[in-house]
Amino acid sequence: MAQDKMYPMTEEGKEKLETELEDLKMVQRPKVIDRIKIARSYGDLSENSEYESAKDEQSMLETRISTVERMLQYAQIIDNGGTDKDEITVGKKVTFKELPDEEPEEYTIVGAAEADPMSGKISNDSPIAKGLLGHRKGEEITFETPGGDMSVKVLDVE
């Protein structure tokens, strides 16, 4: 039997998913059910675009509910208590600069479930995070990305 995938995440990320799940079940699901009921009242379902649209929305909603439930069921809360404060691990904020002379960049490495690159949170499965994980403050490292090799100097780990 295949092992179920674990979803590493911070406590904050888990709480965010729990809030999303509650909203999906308690707010969004009833809205979609009401839309379906209203669309059914229009009569012939074979040519009822409102009904089809509501059913499609319901399908996407139920898929998202299943996905979030699975993430929460197999959540692995990140605990960095036993790691060296200068070691890059999931849950830590990393400041680095691309060599030779780019501007510093700052990212927090999180599990895929809470990744949001626009707010500085990158997935531990991303090429940059994979290249950084396990390294320490002060190191110069080179790793492979889809755009080619990337060389960086780690400036800070929080």
Secondary structure by P-SEA (a helix, b strand, c coil): ccccbbbbbcaaaaaaaaaaaaaacccaaaaaaaaaaaaaacccccccaaaaaaaaaaaaaaaaaaaaaaaaabbbbbbccccccccccccbbbbbbccccccbbbbbbbccccccccccbbbcccaaaaacccccccccccccccccbbbbbbcccc
